[in-house]
Amino acid sequence: METLLYVLLIIVAIGLITVVLLQSGRSAGLSGAISGGAEQLMGKQKARGIEAFLSRMTVILSILFFVLAILLAYFL
């Protein structure tokens, strides 16, 4: 049981690191505001969907990470 929890914890940790690194920084919005209006019309909808997906995945993976860490601490 402990080995399974360790493996799941490592997989979730790698997934969480990957999802966080894929997200754009909060300062990226400032350069988009300066650049112009063409990006607002076409590119923002797709980017918003990807950002929303990455944000949801971050929340899900972080909750799963903490639950697995607590379960692992409980069984040890």
All heavy atoms as TSV, in Angstrom:
chain	resi	resn	atom	element	x	y	z
A	1	MET	N	N	0.822	-1.193	0.000
A	1	MET	CA	C	0.000	0.000	0.000
A	1	MET	C	C	0.873	1.268	0.000
A	1	MET	O	O	0.566	2.227	-0.680
A	1	MET	CB	C	-0.907	-0.031	1.237
A	1	MET	CG	C	-1.872	1.098	1.314
A	1	MET	SD	S	-3.159	0.876	0.102
A	1	MET	CE	C	-4.257	2.154	0.548
A	2	GLU	N	N	1.935	1.214	0.808
A	2	GLU	CA	C	2.828	2.371	0.883
A	2	GLU	C	C	3.529	2.628	-0.441
A	2	GLU	O	O	3.677	3.775	-0.860
A	2	GLU	CB	C	3.879	2.151	1.981
A	2	GLU	CG	C	3.315	2.204	3.368
A	2	GLU	CD	C	4.382	1.880	4.396
A	2	GLU	OE1	O	5.576	2.098	4.113
A	2	GLU	OE2	O	4.027	1.408	5.481
A	3	THR	N	N	3.931	1.556	-1.109
A	3	THR	CA	C	4.613	1.704	-2.399
A	3	THR	C	C	3.689	2.341	-3.428
A	3	THR	O	O	4.108	3.212	-4.199
A	3	THR	CB	C	5.098	0.332	-2.901
A	3	THR	OG1	O	5.866	-0.296	-1.876
A	3	THR	CG2	C	5.922	0.474	-4.154
A	4	LEU	N	N	2.442	1.930	-3.441
A	4	LEU	CA	C	1.463	2.508	-4.354
A	4	LEU	C	C	1.263	3.995	-4.073
A	4	LEU	O	O	1.205	4.806	-5.003
A	4	LEU	CB	C	0.127	1.768	-4.242
A	4	LEU	CG	C	-1.003	2.303	-5.108
A	4	LEU	CD1	C	-0.703	2.084	-6.577
A	4	LEU	CD2	C	-2.309	1.653	-4.716
A	5	LEU	N	N	1.190	4.356	-2.795
A	5	LEU	CA	C	1.042	5.767	-2.436
A	5	LEU	C	C	2.270	6.583	-2.827
A	5	LEU	O	O	2.142	7.721	-3.301
A	5	LEU	CB	C	0.764	5.909	-0.937
A	5	LEU	CG	C	-0.633	5.521	-0.474
A	5	LEU	CD1	C	-0.724	5.615	1.041
A	5	LEU	CD2	C	-1.680	6.392	-1.117
A	6	TYR	N	N	3.451	6.011	-2.659
A	6	TYR	CA	C	4.684	6.700	-3.067
A	6	TYR	C	C	4.695	6.944	-4.580
A	6	TYR	O	O	5.022	8.030	-5.040
A	6	TYR	CB	C	5.927	5.901	-2.680
A	6	TYR	CG	C	6.423	6.158	-1.283
A	6	TYR	CD1	C	6.535	5.132	-0.357
A	6	TYR	CD2	C	6.798	7.432	-0.889
A	6	TYR	CE1	C	6.990	5.357	0.921
A	6	TYR	CE2	C	7.265	7.674	0.388
A	6	TYR	CZ	C	7.351	6.638	1.281
A	6	TYR	OH	O	7.801	6.879	2.553
A	7	VAL	N	N	4.343	5.919	-5.342
A	7	VAL	CA	C	4.336	6.040	-6.801
A	7	VAL	C	C	3.311	7.080	-7.241
A	7	VAL	O	O	3.596	7.935	-8.087
A	7	VAL	CB	C	4.075	4.667	-7.457
A	7	VAL	CG1	C	3.817	4.805	-8.942
A	7	VAL	CG2	C	5.231	3.725	-7.200
A	8	LEU	N	N	2.105	7.036	-6.675
A	8	LEU	CA	C	1.077	8.020	-7.007
A	8	LEU	C	C	1.509	9.431	-6.628
A	8	LEU	O	O	1.266	10.388	-7.373
A	8	LEU	CB	C	-0.242	7.676	-6.318
A	8	LEU	CG	C	-1.022	6.506	-6.908
A	8	LEU	CD1	C	-2.239	6.201	-6.042
A	8	LEU	CD2	C	-1.443	6.799	-8.325
A	9	LEU	N	N	2.150	9.564	-5.475
A	9	LEU	CA	C	2.615	10.880	-5.030
A	9	LEU	C	C	3.676	11.444	-5.975
A	9	LEU	O	O	3.642	12.631	-6.308
A	9	LEU	CB	C	3.164	10.790	-3.607
A	9	LEU	CG	C	3.518	12.101	-2.927
A	9	LEU	CD1	C	2.269	12.930	-2.697
A	9	LEU	CD2	C	4.218	11.844	-1.617
A	10	ILE	N	N	4.577	10.613	-6.447
A	10	ILE	CA	C	5.612	11.070	-7.376
A	10	ILE	C	C	4.996	11.462	-8.717
A	10	ILE	O	O	5.351	12.499	-9.294
A	10	ILE	CB	C	6.698	9.983	-7.545
A	10	ILE	CG1	C	7.500	9.862	-6.251
A	10	ILE	CG2	C	7.604	10.280	-8.729
A	10	ILE	CD1	C	8.438	8.685	-6.217
A	11	ILE	N	N	4.042	10.669	-9.208
A	11	ILE	CA	C	3.388	10.992	-10.479
A	11	ILE	C	C	2.617	12.297	-10.375
A	11	ILE	O	O	2.685	13.155	-11.263
A	11	ILE	CB	C	2.467	9.835	-10.914
A	11	ILE	CG1	C	3.307	8.626	-11.306
A	11	ILE	CG2	C	1.552	10.251	-12.064
A	11	ILE	CD1	C	2.510	7.368	-11.545
A	12	VAL	N	N	1.879	12.483	-9.277
A	12	VAL	CA	C	1.115	13.712	-9.085
A	12	VAL	C	C	2.049	14.914	-8.922
A	12	VAL	O	O	1.783	15.993	-9.449
A	12	VAL	CB	C	0.153	13.576	-7.877
A	12	VAL	CG1	C	-0.450	14.904	-7.492
A	12	VAL	CG2	C	-0.949	12.582	-8.196
A	13	ALA	N	N	3.170	14.725	-8.227
A	13	ALA	CA	C	4.125	15.824	-8.045
A	13	ALA	C	C	4.737	16.251	-9.381
A	13	ALA	O	O	4.850	17.449	-9.665
A	13	ALA	CB	C	5.227	15.400	-7.081
A	14	ILE	N	N	5.093	15.303	-10.219
A	14	ILE	CA	C	5.644	15.633	-11.535
A	14	ILE	C	C	4.585	16.320	-12.386
A	14	ILE	O	O	4.875	17.298	-13.092
A	14	ILE	CB	C	6.199	14.363	-12.215
A	14	ILE	CG1	C	7.439	13.877	-11.475
A	14	ILE	CG2	C	6.508	14.616	-13.691
A	14	ILE	CD1	C	7.942	12.532	-11.916
A	15	GLY	N	N	3.349	15.832	-12.330
A	15	GLY	CA	C	2.263	16.472	-13.068
A	15	GLY	C	C	2.001	17.887	-12.587
A	15	GLY	O	O	1.771	18.797	-13.394
A	16	LEU	N	N	2.048	18.101	-11.283
A	16	LEU	CA	C	1.823	19.434	-10.717
A	16	LEU	C	C	2.931	20.400	-11.131
A	16	LEU	O	O	2.651	21.543	-11.506
A	16	LEU	CB	C	1.736	19.337	-9.194
A	16	LEU	CG	C	1.398	20.603	-8.422
A	16	LEU	CD1	C	0.034	21.137	-8.843
A	16	LEU	CD2	C	1.396	20.318	-6.926
A	17	ILE	N	N	4.158	19.942	-11.090
A	17	ILE	CA	C	5.279	20.791	-11.523
A	17	ILE	C	C	5.133	21.161	-12.996
A	17	ILE	O	O	5.316	22.318	-13.391
A	17	ILE	CB	C	6.620	20.072	-11.259
A	17	ILE	CG1	C	6.874	19.987	-9.762
A	17	ILE	CG2	C	7.770	20.779	-11.964
A	17	ILE	CD1	C	8.010	19.071	-9.390
A	18	THR	N	N	4.757	20.193	-13.813
A	18	THR	CA	C	4.592	20.431	-15.244
A	18	THR	C	C	3.482	21.439	-15.525
A	18	THR	O	O	3.651	22.365	-16.325
A	18	THR	CB	C	4.287	19.106	-15.971
A	18	THR	OG1	O	5.316	18.167	-15.681
A	18	THR	CG2	C	4.176	19.311	-17.457
A	19	VAL	N	N	2.343	21.273	-14.860
A	19	VAL	CA	C	1.205	22.170	-15.088
A	19	VAL	C	C	1.537	23.591	-14.637
A	19	VAL	O	O	1.185	24.566	-15.310
A	19	VAL	CB	C	-0.057	21.627	-14.375
A	19	VAL	CG1	C	-1.165	22.648	-14.355
A	19	VAL	CG2	C	-0.536	20.364	-15.055
A	20	VAL	N	N	2.230	23.721	-13.526
A	20	VAL	CA	C	2.590	25.057	-13.043
A	20	VAL	C	C	3.577	25.730	-13.988
A	20	VAL	O	O	3.462	26.919	-14.283
A	20	VAL	CB	C	3.166	24.969	-11.606
A	20	VAL	CG1	C	3.816	26.272	-11.196
A	20	VAL	CG2	C	2.058	24.610	-10.626
A	21	LEU	N	N	4.530	24.964	-14.507
A	21	LEU	CA	C	5.501	25.545	-15.427
A	21	LEU	C	C	4.894	25.904	-16.784
A	21	LEU	O	O	5.392	26.790	-17.473
A	21	LEU	CB	C	6.682	24.594	-15.626
A	21	LEU	CG	C	7.615	24.459	-14.431
A	21	LEU	CD1	C	8.696	23.435	-14.730
A	21	LEU	CD2	C	8.231	25.795	-14.069
A	22	LEU	N	N	3.819	25.241	-17.178
A	22	LEU	CA	C	3.159	25.549	-18.446
A	22	LEU	C	C	2.341	26.833	-18.394
A	22	LEU	O	O	2.035	27.411	-19.430
A	22	LEU	CB	C	2.255	24.393	-18.872
A	22	LEU	CG	C	2.960	23.172	-19.433
A	22	LEU	CD1	C	1.951	22.062	-19.699
A	22	LEU	CD2	C	3.700	23.512	-20.705
A	23	GLN	N	N	1.963	27.254	-17.194
A	23	GLN	CA	C	1.148	28.465	-17.076
A	23	GLN	C	C	1.989	29.703	-17.358
A	23	GLN	O	O	3.159	29.765	-17.018
A	23	GLN	CB	C	0.548	28.574	-15.677
A	23	GLN	CG	C	-0.495	27.533	-15.404
A	23	GLN	CD	C	-1.075	27.660	-14.008
A	23	GLN	OE1	O	-0.738	28.574	-13.281
A	23	GLN	NE2	N	-1.930	26.732	-13.656
A	24	SER	N	N	1.338	30.687	-17.972
A	24	SER	CA	C	2.042	31.949	-18.203
A	24	SER	C	C	1.990	32.784	-16.931
A	24	SER	O	O	1.075	32.647	-16.125
A	24	SER	CB	C	1.407	32.708	-19.357
A	24	SER	OG	O	0.080	33.043	-19.045
A	25	GLY	N	N	2.954	33.656	-16.786
A	25	GLY	CA	C	3.016	34.480	-15.593
A	25	GLY	C	C	1.944	35.555	-15.587
A	25	GLY	O	O	1.330	35.872	-16.599
A	26	ARG	N	N	1.714	36.151	-14.447
A	26	ARG	CA	C	0.714	37.215	-14.332
A	26	ARG	C	C	1.159	38.478	-15.058
A	26	ARG	O	O	0.339	39.263	-15.495
A	26	ARG	CB	C	0.455	37.538	-12.862
A	26	ARG	CG	C	-0.159	36.399	-12.105
A	26	ARG	CD	C	-1.588	36.227	-12.498
A	26	ARG	NE	N	-2.160	35.104	-11.762
A	26	ARG	CZ	C	-3.156	34.382	-12.201
A	26	ARG	NH1	N	-3.684	34.639	-13.372
A	26	ARG	NH2	N	-3.627	33.404	-11.490
A	27	SER	N	N	2.442	38.677	-15.230
A	27	SER	CA	C	2.934	39.868	-15.912
A	27	SER	C	C	2.793	39.764	-17.420
A	27	SER	O	O	2.991	40.736	-18.133
A	27	SER	CB	C	4.387	40.120	-15.544
A	27	SER	OG	O	5.184	39.060	-16.011
A	28	ALA	N	N	2.450	38.575	-17.947
A	28	ALA	CA	C	2.296	38.408	-19.392
A	28	ALA	C	C	1.100	39.195	-19.913
A	28	ALA	O	O	1.051	39.541	-21.084
A	28	ALA	CB	C	2.146	36.935	-19.731
A	29	GLY	N	N	0.140	39.483	-19.065
A	29	GLY	CA	C	-1.018	40.257	-19.479
A	29	GLY	C	C	-0.674	41.701	-19.781
A	29	GLY	O	O	-1.317	42.351	-20.606
A	30	LEU	N	N	0.350	42.243	-19.161
A	30	LEU	CA	C	0.728	43.634	-19.379
A	30	LEU	C	C	1.289	43.836	-20.778
A	30	LEU	O	O	0.938	44.796	-21.459
A	30	LEU	CB	C	1.757	44.070	-18.337
A	30	LEU	CG	C	2.224	45.512	-18.405
A	30	LEU	CD1	C	1.042	46.447	-18.207
A	30	LEU	CD2	C	3.278	45.776	-17.367
A	31	SER	N	N	2.101	42.914	-21.249
A	31	SER	CA	C	2.642	43.052	-22.604
A	31	SER	C	C	1.549	42.888	-23.644
A	31	SER	O	O	1.598	43.498	-24.701
A	31	SER	CB	C	3.758	42.041	-22.842
A	31	SER	OG	O	3.235	40.728	-22.800
A	32	GLY	N	N	0.549	42.075	-23.362
A	32	GLY	CA	C	-0.572	41.916	-24.282
A	32	GLY	C	C	-1.436	43.159	-24.329
A	32	GLY	O	O	-2.029	43.475	-25.366
A	33	ALA	N	N	-1.520	43.903	-23.244
A	33	ALA	CA	C	-2.319	45.125	-23.220
A	33	ALA	C	C	-1.647	46.230	-24.014
A	33	ALA	O	O	-2.314	47.084	-24.595
A	33	ALA	CB	C	-2.529	45.576	-21.779
A	34	ILE	N	N	-0.338	46.211	-24.088
A	34	ILE	CA	C	0.401	47.245	-24.806
A	34	ILE	C	C	0.446	46.936	-26.307
A	34	ILE	O	O	0.405	47.840	-27.136
A	34	ILE	CB	C	1.826	47.381	-24.226
A	34	ILE	CG1	C	1.738	47.859	-22.792
A	34	ILE	CG2	C	2.670	48.322	-25.050
A	34	ILE	CD1	C	3.054	47.823	-22.052
A	35	SER	N	N	0.480	45.667	-26.690
A	35	SER	CA	C	0.771	45.284	-28.075
A	35	SER	C	C	-0.301	45.664	-29.085
A	35	SER	O	O	0.029	45.969	-30.215
A	35	SER	CB	C	1.061	43.796	-28.162
A	35	SER	OG	O	-0.116	43.066	-27.898
A	36	GLY	N	N	-1.576	45.588	-28.760
A	36	GLY	CA	C	-2.571	45.995	-29.751
A	36	GLY	C	C	-3.854	45.207	-29.665
A	36	GLY	O	O	-4.048	44.357	-28.809
A	37	GLY	N	N	-4.764	45.512	-30.596
A	37	GLY	CA	C	-6.103	44.959	-30.538
A	37	GLY	C	C	-6.320	43.697	-31.334
A	37	GLY	O	O	-7.301	43.003	-31.121
A	38	ALA	N	N	-5.459	43.371	-32.294
A	38	ALA	CA	C	-5.660	42.174	-33.108
A	38	ALA	C	C	-5.584	40.912	-32.248
A	38	ALA	O	O	-6.313	39.958	-32.484
A	38	ALA	CB	C	-4.624	42.108	-34.220
A	39	GLU	N	N	-4.728	40.915	-31.304
A	39	GLU	CA	C	-4.599	39.759	-30.406
A	39	GLU	C	C	-5.851	39.602	-29.557
A	39	GLU	O	O	-6.236	38.501	-29.210
A	39	GLU	CB	C	-3.360	39.928	-29.532
A	39	GLU	CG	C	-3.086	38.773	-28.605
A	39	GLU	CD	C	-2.632	37.520	-29.325
A	39	GLU	OE1	O	-2.118	37.608	-30.430
A	39	GLU	OE2	O	-2.832	36.430	-28.748
A	40	GLN	N	N	-6.500	40.689	-29.220
A	40	GLN	CA	C	-7.703	40.624	-28.410
A	40	GLN	C	C	-8.828	39.936	-29.155
A	40	GLN	O	O	-9.605	39.196	-28.576
A	40	GLN	CB	C	-8.157	42.020	-27.996
A	40	GLN	CG	C	-7.372	42.601	-26.861
A	40	GLN	CD	C	-7.928	43.950	-26.446
A	40	GLN	OE1	O	-8.479	44.686	-27.249
A	40	GLN	NE2	N	-7.799	44.253	-25.178
A	41	LEU	N	N	-8.941	40.175	-30.448
A	41	LEU	CA	C	-10.047	39.623	-31.211
A	41	LEU	C	C	-9.895	38.136	-31.470
A	41	LEU	O	O	-10.851	37.390	-31.369
A	41	LEU	CB	C	-10.190	40.369	-32.547
A	41	LEU	CG	C	-10.575	41.834	-32.433
A	41	LEU	CD1	C	-10.577	42.461	-33.815
A	41	LEU	CD2	C	-11.934	41.986	-31.782
A	42	MET	N	N	-8.722	37.696	-31.832
A	42	MET	CA	C	-8.538	36.308	-32.253
A	42	MET	C	C	-7.936	35.405	-31.180
A	42	MET	O	O	-8.449	34.349	-30.912
A	42	MET	CB	C	-7.626	36.256	-33.486
A	42	MET	CG	C	-8.183	36.990	-34.647
A	42	MET	SD	S	-9.624	36.130	-35.237
A	42	MET	CE	C	-9.977	37.087	-36.684
A	43	GLY	N	N	-6.846	35.817	-30.572
A	43	GLY	CA	C	-6.055	34.911	-29.755
A	43	GLY	C	C	-6.499	34.751	-28.324
A	43	GLY	O	O	-6.121	33.812	-27.665
A	44	LYS	N	N	-7.292	35.646	-27.817
A	44	LYS	CA	C	-7.604	35.605	-26.386
A	44	LYS	C	C	-8.551	34.466	-26.023
A	44	LYS	O	O	-8.450	33.922	-24.944
A	44	LYS	CB	C	-8.215	36.932	-25.927
A	44	LYS	CG	C	-7.239	38.087	-25.951
A	44	LYS	CD	C	-6.188	37.919	-24.902
A	44	LYS	CE	C	-5.289	39.135	-24.880
A	44	LYS	NZ	N	-4.273	39.049	-23.889
A	45	GLN	N	N	-9.461	34.087	-26.897
A	45	GLN	CA	C	-10.418	33.036	-26.560
A	45	GLN	C	C	-9.721	31.702	-26.352
A	45	GLN	O	O	-10.006	30.995	-25.404
A	45	GLN	CB	C	-11.468	32.905	-27.671
A	45	GLN	CG	C	-12.416	34.075	-27.739
A	45	GLN	CD	C	-13.251	34.230	-26.495
A	45	GLN	OE1	O	-12.813	34.816	-25.500
A	45	GLN	NE2	N	-14.435	33.692	-26.514
A	46	LYS	N	N	-8.814	31.356	-27.254
A	46	LYS	CA	C	-8.097	30.097	-27.118
A	46	LYS	C	C	-7.197	30.129	-25.890
A	46	LYS	O	O	-7.119	29.156	-25.146
A	46	LYS	CB	C	-7.290	29.832	-28.380
A	46	LYS	CG	C	-6.599	28.499	-28.346
A	46	LYS	CD	C	-5.999	28.077	-29.664
A	46	LYS	CE	C	-5.201	29.144	-30.316
A	46	LYS	NZ	N	-4.416	28.661	-31.461
A	47	ALA	N	N	-6.532	31.234	-25.675
A	47	ALA	CA	C	-5.626	31.344	-24.532
A	47	ALA	C	C	-6.404	31.269	-23.222
A	47	ALA	O	O	-5.942	30.695	-22.250
A	47	ALA	CB	C	-4.839	32.639	-24.606
A	48	ARG	N	N	-7.587	31.874	-23.205
A	48	ARG	CA	C	-8.386	31.842	-21.994
A	48	ARG	C	C	-8.812	30.424	-21.660
A	48	ARG	O	O	-8.827	30.019	-20.502
A	48	ARG	CB	C	-9.618	32.737	-22.174
A	48	ARG	CG	C	-10.007	33.433	-20.911
A	48	ARG	CD	C	-11.168	34.333	-21.103
A	48	ARG	NE	N	-10.845	35.409	-22.037
A	48	ARG	CZ	C	-11.756	36.117	-22.666
A	48	ARG	NH1	N	-13.019	35.870	-22.499
A	48	ARG	NH2	N	-11.397	37.085	-23.488
A	49	GLY	N	N	-9.159	29.631	-22.683
A	49	GLY	CA	C	-9.556	28.244	-22.457
A	49	GLY	C	C	-8.404	27.403	-21.934
A	49	GLY	O	O	-8.574	26.585	-21.042
A	50	ILE	N	N	-7.230	27.610	-22.506
A	50	ILE	CA	C	-6.050	26.862	-22.064
A	50	ILE	C	C	-5.670	27.273	-20.645
A	50	ILE	O	O	-5.355	26.427	-19.807
A	50	ILE	CB	C	-4.888	27.067	-23.049
A	50	ILE	CG1	C	-5.216	26.415	-24.380
A	50	ILE	CG2	C	-3.588	26.512	-22.490
A	50	ILE	CD1	C	-4.246	26.761	-25.476
A	51	GLU	N	N	-5.712	28.564	-20.377
A	51	GLU	CA	C	-5.381	29.047	-19.026
A	51	GLU	C	C	-6.382	28.529	-17.990
A	51	GLU	O	O	-5.996	28.167	-16.879
A	51	GLU	CB	C	-5.335	30.569	-18.997
A	51	GLU	CG	C	-4.138	31.161	-19.707
A	51	GLU	CD	C	-2.830	30.772	-19.051
A	51	GLU	OE1	O	-2.766	30.690	-17.809
A	51	GLU	OE2	O	-1.864	30.519	-19.792
A	52	ALA	N	N	-7.657	28.486	-18.364
A	52	ALA	CA	C	-8.667	27.968	-17.436
A	52	ALA	C	C	-8.441	26.488	-17.164
A	52	ALA	O	O	-8.559	26.025	-16.026
A	52	ALA	CB	C	-10.072	28.206	-17.996
A	53	PHE	N	N	-8.103	25.739	-18.212
A	53	PHE	CA	C	-7.827	24.312	-18.049
A	53	PHE	C	C	-6.611	24.090	-17.153
A	53	PHE	O	O	-6.640	23.251	-16.246
A	53	PHE	CB	C	-7.610	23.664	-19.418
A	53	PHE	CG	C	-7.161	22.243	-19.333
A	53	PHE	CD1	C	-8.049	21.250	-18.985
A	53	PHE	CD2	C	-5.836	21.898	-19.592
A	53	PHE	CE1	C	-7.630	19.934	-18.891
A	53	PHE	CE2	C	-5.415	20.600	-19.512
A	53	PHE	CZ	C	-6.313	19.602	-19.159
A	54	LEU	N	N	-5.540	24.838	-17.400
A	54	LEU	CA	C	-4.331	24.686	-16.584
A	54	LEU	C	C	-4.580	25.087	-15.139
A	54	LEU	O	O	-4.040	24.479	-14.214
A	54	LEU	CB	C	-3.185	25.497	-17.182
A	54	LEU	CG	C	-2.602	24.973	-18.490
A	54	LEU	CD1	C	-1.555	25.932	-19.031
A	54	LEU	CD2	C	-2.012	23.599	-18.303
A	55	SER	N	N	-5.407	26.107	-14.944
A	55	SER	CA	C	-5.735	26.535	-13.587
A	55	SER	C	C	-6.523	25.456	-12.845
A	55	SER	O	O	-6.247	25.157	-11.680
A	55	SER	CB	C	-6.533	27.834	-13.640
A	55	SER	OG	O	-6.926	28.226	-12.362
A	56	ARG	N	N	-7.494	24.854	-13.536
A	56	ARG	CA	C	-8.270	23.776	-12.912
A	56	ARG	C	C	-7.392	22.571	-12.610
A	56	ARG	O	O	-7.527	21.946	-11.546
A	56	ARG	CB	C	-9.411	23.347	-13.842
A	56	ARG	CG	C	-10.658	24.135	-13.616
A	56	ARG	CD	C	-11.828	23.525	-14.352
A	56	ARG	NE	N	-12.503	24.620	-15.048
A	56	ARG	CZ	C	-12.631	24.748	-16.349
A	56	ARG	NH1	N	-12.157	23.822	-17.145
A	56	ARG	NH2	N	-13.235	25.773	-16.870
A	57	MET	N	N	-6.506	22.233	-13.533
A	57	MET	CA	C	-5.621	21.092	-13.307
A	57	MET	C	C	-4.673	21.348	-12.142
A	57	MET	O	O	-4.353	20.432	-11.388
A	57	MET	CB	C	-4.815	20.787	-14.580
A	57	MET	CG	C	-5.619	20.106	-15.661
A	57	MET	SD	S	-6.399	18.581	-15.139
A	57	MET	CE	C	-4.987	17.579	-14.769
A	58	THR	N	N	-4.243	22.590	-11.970
A	58	THR	CA	C	-3.383	22.931	-10.839
A	58	THR	C	C	-4.110	22.706	-9.525
A	58	THR	O	O	-3.550	22.122	-8.583
A	58	THR	CB	C	-2.916	24.394	-10.944
A	58	THR	OG1	O	-2.242	24.581	-12.172
A	58	THR	CG2	C	-1.990	24.752	-9.797
A	59	VAL	N	N	-5.354	23.143	-9.461
A	59	VAL	CA	C	-6.137	22.965	-8.234
A	59	VAL	C	C	-6.374	21.485	-7.952
A	59	VAL	O	O	-6.173	21.009	-6.822
A	59	VAL	CB	C	-7.478	23.730	-8.333
A	59	VAL	CG1	C	-8.397	23.367	-7.192
A	59	VAL	CG2	C	-7.234	25.218	-8.377
A	60	ILE	N	N	-6.754	20.730	-8.977
A	60	ILE	CA	C	-7.034	19.304	-8.789
A	60	ILE	C	C	-5.782	18.550	-8.361
A	60	ILE	O	O	-5.809	17.751	-7.418
A	60	ILE	CB	C	-7.626	18.712	-10.083
A	60	ILE	CG1	C	-9.029	19.261	-10.316
A	60	ILE	CG2	C	-7.652	17.194	-10.032
A	60	ILE	CD1	C	-9.593	18.948	-11.682
A	61	LEU	N	N	-4.667	18.805	-9.047
A	61	LEU	CA	C	-3.431	18.094	-8.710
A	61	LEU	C	C	-2.886	18.495	-7.344
A	61	LEU	O	O	-2.332	17.663	-6.632
A	61	LEU	CB	C	-2.376	18.329	-9.789
A	61	LEU	CG	C	-2.607	17.602	-11.115
A	61	LEU	CD1	C	-1.575	18.025	-12.148
A	61	LEU	CD2	C	-2.574	16.103	-10.922
A	62	SER	N	N	-3.065	19.762	-6.958
A	62	SER	CA	C	-2.580	20.161	-5.635
A	62	SER	C	C	-3.414	19.531	-4.530
A	62	SER	O	O	-2.862	19.100	-3.512
A	62	SER	CB	C	-2.551	21.677	-5.506
A	62	SER	OG	O	-3.859	22.202	-5.640
A	63	ILE	N	N	-4.717	19.455	-4.709
A	63	ILE	CA	C	-5.564	18.785	-3.710
A	63	ILE	C	C	-5.192	17.307	-3.619
A	63	ILE	O	O	-5.059	16.754	-2.512
A	63	ILE	CB	C	-7.055	18.972	-4.045
A	63	ILE	CG1	C	-7.457	20.424	-3.829
A	63	ILE	CG2	C	-7.926	18.041	-3.223
A	63	ILE	CD1	C	-8.852	20.767	-4.324
A	64	LEU	N	N	-5.005	16.679	-4.770
A	64	LEU	CA	C	-4.618	15.269	-4.788
A	64	LEU	C	C	-3.255	15.052	-4.136
A	64	LEU	O	O	-3.052	14.083	-3.403
A	64	LEU	CB	C	-4.600	14.772	-6.235
A	64	LEU	CG	C	-4.527	13.286	-6.465
A	64	LEU	CD1	C	-5.682	12.562	-5.806
A	64	LEU	CD2	C	-4.516	13.009	-7.948
A	65	PHE	N	N	-2.331	15.979	-4.365
A	65	PHE	CA	C	-1.005	15.886	-3.754
A	65	PHE	C	C	-1.104	15.937	-2.226
A	65	PHE	O	O	-0.490	15.119	-1.535
A	65	PHE	CB	C	-0.117	17.021	-4.269
A	65	PHE	CG	C	1.258	17.024	-3.690
A	65	PHE	CD1	C	2.233	16.193	-4.204
A	65	PHE	CD2	C	1.575	17.844	-2.630
A	65	PHE	CE1	C	3.510	16.187	-3.670
A	65	PHE	CE2	C	2.844	17.853	-2.093
A	65	PHE	CZ	C	3.811	17.019	-2.617
A	66	PHE	N	N	-1.885	16.875	-1.696
A	66	PHE	CA	C	-1.997	16.989	-0.243
A	66	PHE	C	C	-2.721	15.800	0.365
A	66	PHE	O	O	-2.350	15.319	1.441
A	66	PHE	CB	C	-2.684	18.298	0.145
A	66	PHE	CG	C	-1.769	19.477	0.075
A	66	PHE	CD1	C	-1.932	20.441	-0.898
A	66	PHE	CD2	C	-0.731	19.628	0.965
A	66	PHE	CE1	C	-1.086	21.523	-0.981
A	66	PHE	CE2	C	0.131	20.702	0.902
A	66	PHE	CZ	C	-0.054	21.656	-0.079
A	67	VAL	N	N	-3.739	15.293	-0.314
A	67	VAL	CA	C	-4.450	14.117	0.199
A	67	VAL	C	C	-3.515	12.910	0.227
A	67	VAL	O	O	-3.487	12.162	1.217
A	67	VAL	CB	C	-5.709	13.837	-0.650
A	67	VAL	CG1	C	-6.293	12.476	-0.344
A	67	VAL	CG2	C	-6.756	14.910	-0.414
A	68	LEU	N	N	-2.749	12.715	-0.840
A	68	LEU	CA	C	-1.813	11.592	-0.862
A	68	LEU	C	C	-0.720	11.745	0.193
A	68	LEU	O	O	-0.314	10.760	0.824
A	68	LEU	CB	C	-1.189	11.453	-2.249
A	68	LEU	CG	C	-2.096	10.880	-3.337
A	68	LEU	CD1	C	-1.411	10.977	-4.689
A	68	LEU	CD2	C	-2.474	9.458	-3.022
A	69	ALA	N	N	-0.242	12.962	0.405
A	69	ALA	CA	C	0.792	13.184	1.416
A	69	ALA	C	C	0.254	12.906	2.820
A	69	ALA	O	O	0.947	12.298	3.651
A	69	ALA	CB	C	1.311	14.611	1.324
A	70	ILE	N	N	-0.972	13.309	3.077
A	70	ILE	CA	C	-1.579	13.047	4.394
A	70	ILE	C	C	-1.822	11.551	4.585
A	70	ILE	O	O	-1.565	11.005	5.666
A	70	ILE	CB	C	-2.878	13.857	4.543
A	70	ILE	CG1	C	-2.536	15.347	4.677
A	70	ILE	CG2	C	-3.697	13.388	5.740
A	70	ILE	CD1	C	-3.732	16.271	4.610
A	71	LEU	N	N	-2.300	10.875	3.534
A	71	LEU	CA	C	-2.501	9.432	3.635
A	71	LEU	C	C	-1.181	8.701	3.856
A	71	LEU	O	O	-1.115	7.763	4.639
A	71	LEU	CB	C	-3.177	8.900	2.361
A	71	LEU	CG	C	-4.664	9.139	2.236
A	71	LEU	CD1	C	-5.160	8.681	0.872
A	71	LEU	CD2	C	-5.416	8.437	3.337
A	72	LEU	N	N	-0.162	9.128	3.190
A	72	LEU	CA	C	1.145	8.492	3.355
A	72	LEU	C	C	1.690	8.715	4.767
A	72	LEU	O	O	2.248	7.801	5.379
A	72	LEU	CB	C	2.122	9.036	2.317
A	72	LEU	CG	C	3.406	8.264	2.111
A	72	LEU	CD1	C	3.093	6.837	1.689
A	72	LEU	CD2	C	4.259	8.943	1.080
A	73	ALA	N	N	1.502	9.900	5.293
A	73	ALA	CA	C	1.937	10.183	6.665
A	73	ALA	C	C	1.118	9.368	7.671
A	73	ALA	O	O	1.647	8.936	8.699
A	73	ALA	CB	C	1.807	11.664	6.952
A	74	TYR	N	N	-0.150	9.162	7.382
A	74	TYR	CA	C	-1.009	8.390	8.281
A	74	TYR	C	C	-0.595	6.921	8.320
A	74	TYR	O	O	-0.564	6.313	9.392
A	74	TYR	CB	C	-2.462	8.518	7.830
A	74	TYR	CG	C	-3.428	7.715	8.675
A	74	TYR	CD1	C	-3.783	8.144	9.950
A	74	TYR	CD2	C	-3.961	6.526	8.213
A	74	TYR	CE1	C	-4.667	7.412	10.732
A	74	TYR	CE2	C	-4.838	5.789	8.961
A	74	TYR	CZ	C	-5.182	6.227	10.228
A	74	TYR	OH	O	-6.050	5.498	10.989
A	75	PHE	N	N	-0.264	6.359	7.158
A	75	PHE	CA	C	0.103	4.944	7.105
A	75	PHE	C	C	1.507	4.676	7.598
A	75	PHE	O	O	1.842	3.559	7.919
A	75	PHE	CB	C	-0.062	4.398	5.697
A	75	PHE	CG	C	-1.510	4.176	5.324
A	75	PHE	CD1	C	-2.026	4.770	4.182
A	75	PHE	CD2	C	-2.341	3.417	6.101
A	75	PHE	CE1	C	-3.350	4.581	3.843
A	75	PHE	CE2	C	-3.656	3.219	5.787
A	75	PHE	CZ	C	-4.164	3.809	4.642
A	76	LEU	N	N	2.361	5.691	7.657
A	76	LEU	CA	C	3.699	5.474	8.173
A	76	LEU	C	C	3.633	5.618	9.659
A	76	LEU	O	O	4.166	5.205	10.499
A	76	LEU	CB	C	4.689	6.479	7.587
A	76	LEU	CG	C	5.043	6.249	6.141
A	76	LEU	CD1	C	6.016	7.326	5.670
A	76	LEU	CD2	C	5.687	4.896	5.930
